[in-house]
C-alpha cells in the first residue's frame, strides 16, 4: 500500500496499490457452465476495470483461454460485487488483475 499524495477527485482512475484497503470479493462466483467448459488445472488471467461502487465494468483476457476468459468477464460484469475502491476515503475507479484457476 502506497499513500496517494496528489489531487484526487471522486471516480478518478487510481492504481490499486494506492487503495486504502485491498479490494475484497463480496460476490465472485464462477457459473457452473464456465467451470464445466474450462480445462482442468487451467488458469485464466484477467484485467478487470472496477467502478467506484465495486462493480466490474470491463475486462481484458491477459493470459489463458480467450473464450473462457470472455465468459468470465461477462459473468463478472453481470454478477460480481467487490468492495468499493477508496483512496483517502474517496471512492475511485481502479483496475485489478485476477487469476482464476480451474
VEXVEX-64215 format. One record per residue: z, x negated, y of N, C-alpha, C in turn; residue number from 1; residue in three letters. Coordinates in nm, 4 decimals, padded with zeros to 6 digits. Each point is the difference from the previous one (the first is absolute). Layout:
DRENSE|n_pz|n_px|n_py|ca_pz|ca_px|ca_py|c_pz|c_px|c_py|resi|resn
DRENSE|Z|X|Y|Z|X|Y|Z|X|Y|NUM|ALA
...
END
This chain:
DRENSE|n_pz|n_px|n_py|ca_pz|ca_px|ca_py|c_pz|c_px|c_py|resi|resn
DRENSE|00.0000|-00.0840|-00.1177|00.0000|00.0840|00.1177|00.0000|-00.0885|00.1240|1|UNK
DRENSE|-00.0961|00.0241|00.0864|-00.0083|-00.0706|00.1279|00.0285|00.0999|00.1114|2|UNK
DRENSE|00.0529|-00.0484|00.1100|00.0282|00.0873|00.1130|-00.1223|00.0156|00.0878|3|UNK
DRENSE|-00.0299|00.1224|00.0402|-00.1095|00.0301|00.0914|00.0524|-00.0156|00.1408|4|UNK
DRENSE|-00.0666|-00.0846|00.0797|00.0500|-00.0253|00.1352|-00.0967|00.0454|00.1087|5|UNK
DRENSE|-00.1223|00.0379|-00.0378|-00.0990|00.0408|00.0994|00.0150|00.1458|00.0391|6|UNK
DRENSE|-00.0881|00.0470|00.0889|00.0013|00.1417|00.0358|-00.0315|00.0832|-00.1244|7|UNK
DRENSE|00.0509|00.1209|-00.0032|-00.0163|00.0842|-00.1173|-00.0145|00.1448|00.0424|8|UNK
DRENSE|-00.1049|00.0648|-00.0499|-00.0161|00.1420|00.0277|00.0032|00.0763|-00.1316|9|UNK
DRENSE|00.0454|00.1232|00.0066|00.0081|00.0837|-00.1199|-00.1383|00.0114|-00.0632|10|UNK
DRENSE|-00.0061|-00.0138|-00.1315|-00.1264|00.0107|-00.0715|-00.0807|-00.1283|-00.0051|11|UNK
DRENSE|00.0468|-00.1052|00.0643|-00.0721|-00.1274|00.0028|-00.0089|-00.0591|-00.1407|12|UNK
DRENSE|-00.1139|-00.0643|-00.0334|-00.0166|-00.0684|-00.1278|00.0754|-00.1325|00.0051|13|UNK
DRENSE|00.0942|-00.0170|-00.0941|00.0850|-00.1189|-00.0019|00.0017|-00.0557|-00.1417|14|UNK
DRENSE|-00.0102|-00.1315|-00.0128|00.0093|-00.0646|-00.1303|00.1327|00.0372|-00.0643|15|UNK
DRENSE|-00.0029|00.0298|-00.1305|00.1209|00.0503|-00.0647|00.1157|-00.0999|-00.0028|16|UNK
DRENSE|-00.0237|-00.1260|00.0274|00.1117|-00.0952|00.0010|00.0941|00.0233|00.1178|17|UNK
DRENSE|-00.0447|00.0772|00.0988|00.0834|00.0297|00.1175|00.0795|00.1299|-00.0149|18|UNK
DRENSE|-00.0198|00.0733|-00.1080|00.0694|00.1276|-00.0149|00.1512|-00.0196|-00.0062|19|UNK
DRENSE|00.0718|00.0982|00.0531|00.1466|-00.0050|-00.0021|00.0527|-00.0072|-00.1432|20|UNK
DRENSE|-00.0681|00.0677|-00.0919|00.0399|00.0007|-00.1415|-00.1271|00.0133|-00.0834|21|UNK
DRENSE|00.0003|-00.0534|-00.1218|-00.1177|00.0148|-00.0858|-00.0306|00.1470|-00.0249|22|UNK
DRENSE|-00.1280|00.0321|-00.0124|-00.0378|00.1374|-00.0321|00.0497|00.0346|-00.1398|23|UNK
DRENSE|00.0486|00.1200|-00.0153|00.0463|00.0472|-00.1302|-00.0861|00.1188|-00.0419|24|UNK
DRENSE|-00.0384|-00.0008|-00.1260|-00.0766|00.1125|-00.0530|00.0910|00.1168|-00.0281|25|UNK
DRENSE|-00.0198|00.1106|00.0696|00.0800|00.1196|-00.0241|-00.0702|00.0890|-00.1022|26|UNK
DRENSE|-00.1319|-00.0096|-00.0066|-00.0802|00.0736|-00.0979|-00.1276|-00.0797|-00.0207|27|UNK
DRENSE|-00.0081|-00.0729|-00.1100|-00.1163|-00.0866|-00.0252|-00.0483|00.0146|-00.1440|28|UNK
DRENSE|-00.0055|00.1219|-00.0473|-00.0421|00.0234|-00.1379|-00.1479|-00.0287|-00.0193|29|UNK
DRENSE|-00.0338|-00.0553|-00.1164|-00.1386|-00.0209|-00.0396|-00.0367|00.1143|-00.0953|30|UNK
DRENSE|-00.1011|00.0816|00.0355|-00.0371|00.1129|-00.0853|-00.0372|-00.0444|-00.1420|31|UNK
DRENSE|00.0332|00.0844|-00.0964|-00.0215|-00.0340|-00.1410|-00.1468|-00.0254|-00.0317|32|UNK
DRENSE|-00.0925|00.0674|00.0688|-00.1425|-00.0241|-00.0283|-00.0427|-00.1420|00.0364|33|UNK
DRENSE|00.0650|-00.0589|00.1009|-00.0285|-00.1396|00.0338|00.0622|-00.0910|-00.1055|34|UNK
DRENSE|00.1220|00.0304|-00.0408|00.0665|-00.0802|-00.1031|-00.0819|-00.0019|-00.1289|35|UNK
DRENSE|-00.0608|00.1127|-00.0341|-00.0791|00.0096|-00.1229|-00.1309|-00.0784|00.0103|36|UNK
DRENSE|-00.0575|-00.0076|00.1191|-00.1293|-00.0677|00.0183|00.0122|-00.1502|00.0186|37|UNK
DRENSE|00.1141|-00.0461|00.0511|00.0165|-00.1429|00.0285|00.0184|-00.0784|-00.1297|38|UNK
DRENSE|-00.0559|-00.1184|-00.0026|00.0143|-00.0876|-00.1166|00.1453|-00.0462|-00.0115|39|UNK
DRENSE|00.0503|-00.0019|-00.1225|00.1377|-00.0463|-00.0228|00.0154|-00.1429|00.0507|40|UNK
DRENSE|00.1125|-00.0278|00.0617|00.0350|-00.1319|00.0541|-00.0890|-00.0438|00.1167|41|UNK
DRENSE|-00.0799|00.0912|00.0550|-00.0822|-00.0366|00.1165|00.0833|00.0148|00.1275|42|UNK
DRENSE|-00.0455|-00.0633|00.1053|00.0664|00.0069|00.1300|-00.1037|00.0306|00.1066|43|UNK
DRENSE|00.0360|00.0869|00.0929|-00.0839|00.0306|00.1152|00.0826|-00.0305|00.1243|44|UNK
DRENSE|-00.0605|-00.0735|00.0932|00.0686|-00.0327|00.1257|-00.0694|00.0736|00.1133|45|UNK
DRENSE|00.0795|00.0700|00.0797|-00.0508|00.0793|00.1115|00.0612|-00.0466|00.1306|46|UNK
DRENSE|-00.0764|00.0158|00.1087|00.0573|-00.0131|00.1346|-00.0005|00.1400|00.0576|47|UNK
DRENSE|00.1167|00.0500|00.0337|00.0133|00.1363|00.0492|00.0415|00.0019|00.1468|48|UNK
DRENSE|-00.0628|00.0904|00.0746|00.0376|00.0236|00.1390|00.1059|00.1098|00.0004|49|UNK
DRENSE|00.1131|-00.0251|00.0677|00.1122|00.0928|00.0033|00.0217|00.0463|00.1436|50|UNK
DRENSE|00.0041|00.1341|00.0195|00.0212|00.0495|00.1363|00.1485|00.0024|00.0340|51|UNK
DRENSE|00.0316|00.0403|00.1209|00.1378|-00.0072|00.0473|00.0939|00.0975|-00.0707|52|UNK
DRENSE|-00.0564|00.0926|-00.0778|00.0820|00.0933|-00.0785|00.0186|-00.0462|-00.1436|53|UNK
DRENSE|-00.0621|-00.1139|-00.0364|00.0118|-00.0507|-00.1356|-00.1048|00.0545|-00.0962|54|UNK
DRENSE|-00.1043|00.0622|00.0543|-00.1086|00.0515|-00.0830|-00.1130|-00.1025|-00.0079|55|UNK
DRENSE|-00.0663|-00.0041|-00.1151|-00.1157|-00.0882|-00.0183|-00.1206|00.0679|00.0637|56|UNK
DRENSE|-00.0681|-00.0711|00.0896|-00.1150|00.0579|00.0691|-00.1330|-00.0577|-00.0470|57|UNK
DRENSE|00.0035|-00.1186|-00.0599|-00.1227|-00.0651|-00.0443|00.0388|-00.1135|-00.0940|58|UNK
DRENSE|-00.1002|-00.0544|-00.0669|00.0283|-00.1105|-00.0889|-00.1256|-00.0721|-00.0418|59|UNK
DRENSE|00.0184|-00.1210|-00.0522|-00.1083|-00.0846|-00.0484|00.0463|-00.0613|-00.1316|60|UNK
DRENSE|-00.0920|-00.0070|-00.0963|00.0308|-00.0666|-00.1262|-00.0204|-00.1497|00.0211|61|UNK
DRENSE|00.1080|-00.0777|-00.0103|-00.0087|-00.1453|00.0173|-00.0382|-00.0707|-00.1285|62|UNK
DRENSE|00.0441|00.0560|-00.1146|-00.0184|-00.0693|-00.1263|00.0138|00.1013|-00.1127|63|UNK
DRENSE|-00.0736|-00.0212|-00.1075|00.0106|00.0865|-00.1163|-00.1143|00.1006|-00.0055|64|UNK
DRENSE|00.0111|00.0961|-00.0893|-00.1022|00.1017|-00.0233|-00.0177|00.0869|00.1246|65|UNK
DRENSE|-00.1195|-00.0066|00.0608|-00.0250|00.0712|00.1257|00.0103|00.1516|-00.0173|66|UNK
DRENSE|-00.0469|00.0525|-00.1142|00.0054|00.1439|-00.0236|00.1431|00.0493|-00.0101|67|UNK
DRENSE|00.0820|-00.0704|-00.0769|00.1417|00.0354|-00.0132|00.0695|-00.0181|00.1347|68|UNK
DRENSE|-00.0345|-00.1070|00.0708|00.0586|-00.0244|00.1314|-00.0276|00.1132|00.0965|69|UNK
DRENSE|-00.1230|00.0503|00.0010|-00.0343|00.1101|00.0918|00.0754|00.1266|-00.0388|70|UNK
DRENSE|00.0143|00.0248|-00.1303|00.0795|00.1156|-00.0441|00.1455|-00.0136|00.0456|71|UNK
DRENSE|00.0537|-00.1215|-00.0083|00.1367|-00.0243|00.0470|00.0121|00.0232|00.1504|72|UNK
DRENSE|-00.0984|-00.0474|00.0755|00.0018|00.0206|00.1459|-00.0021|00.1490|00.0309|73|UNK
DRENSE|-00.0859|00.0753|-00.0689|-00.0069|00.1448|00.0231|00.1331|00.0670|-00.0327|74|UNK
DRENSE|00.0627|-00.0414|-00.1114|00.1307|00.0554|-00.0365|00.1043|-00.0357|00.1055|75|UNK
DRENSE|-00.0035|-00.1248|00.0468|00.0960|-00.0443|00.1013|-00.0169|00.0803|00.1290|76|UNK
DRENSE|-00.1244|00.0224|00.0415|-00.0253|00.0748|00.1230|00.0452|00.1452|-00.0125|77|UNK
DRENSE|-00.0133|00.0578|-00.1186|00.0333|00.1415|-00.0141|00.1476|00.0258|-00.0298|78|UNK
DRENSE|00.0685|-00.0955|-00.0637|00.1356|00.0362|-00.0438|00.1083|-00.1054|00.0200|79|UNK
DRENSE|-00.0336|-00.1235|00.0295|00.1057|-00.1006|00.0147|00.0716|00.0162|00.1328|80|UNK
DRENSE|00.1288|-00.0260|-00.0019|00.0810|00.0007|00.1218|00.0885|-00.1237|-00.0010|81|UNK
DRENSE|-00.0117|-00.0800|00.1048|00.0819|-00.1202|00.0163|00.0964|00.0218|00.1152|82|UNK
DRENSE|00.1002|-00.0854|00.0080|00.0889|00.0061|00.1156|-00.0820|-00.0305|00.1260|83|UNK
DRENSE|00.0426|00.0558|00.1119|-00.0721|-00.0232|00.1254|00.0143|-00.1454|00.0424|84|UNK
DRENSE|-00.1119|-00.0665|00.0339|00.0093|-00.1376|00.0483|00.0555|-00.0029|00.1424|85|UNK
DRENSE|00.1056|-00.0770|00.0180|00.0646|-00.0106|00.1307|00.0093|-00.1459|00.0424|86|UNK
DRENSE|-00.0246|-00.0242|00.1271|00.0233|-00.1316|00.0598|00.0864|00.0233|00.1227|87|UNK
DRENSE|00.1146|-00.0661|00.0046|00.0961|00.0184|00.1093|00.0312|00.1487|00.0196|88|UNK
DRENSE|00.0036|00.0743|-00.1126|00.0325|00.1418|00.0039|-00.1138|00.0918|00.0385|89|UNK
DRENSE|-00.1188|-00.0563|00.0320|-00.1146|00.0824|00.0403|-00.0946|00.0176|-00.1186|90|UNK
DRENSE|-00.0557|00.1213|-00.0164|-00.0962|00.0222|-00.1075|-00.1322|-00.0709|00.0302|91|UNK
DRENSE|-00.0504|-00.0731|-00.0988|-00.1254|-00.0737|00.0154|-00.0887|00.0287|-00.1209|92|UNK
DRENSE|-00.1214|-00.0509|00.0017|-00.0864|00.0026|-00.1175|-00.0055|-00.1417|-00.0560|93|UNK
DRENSE|-00.0301|-00.0101|-00.1293|-00.0044|-00.1313|-00.0619|-00.0950|00.0030|-00.1193|94|UNK
DRENSE|-00.0159|-00.1148|-00.0626|-00.0782|-00.0124|-00.1226|00.0872|-00.0696|-00.1038|95|UNK
DRENSE|-00.0125|00.0441|-00.1243|00.0743|-00.0630|-00.1082|-00.0949|-00.0278|-00.1155|96|UNK
DRENSE|00.0331|-00.1024|-00.0761|-00.0734|-00.0308|-00.1226|00.0845|00.0500|-00.1160|97|UNK
DRENSE|-00.0634|00.0761|-00.0879|00.0692|00.0606|-00.1140|-00.0715|-00.0429|-00.1267|98|UNK
DRENSE|00.0765|-00.0463|-00.0987|-00.0548|-00.0294|-00.1321|00.0472|00.1074|-00.0966|99|UNK
DRENSE|-00.0959|00.0595|-00.0709|00.0326|00.1017|-00.1008|-00.0389|-00.0594|-00.1343|100|UNK
DRENSE|00.0984|-00.0143|-00.0874|-00.0255|-00.0545|-00.1337|00.0066|00.1123|-00.1009|101|UNK
DRENSE|-00.0990|00.0027|-00.0893|-00.0085|00.1043|-00.1026|00.0419|-00.0527|-00.1347|102|UNK
END
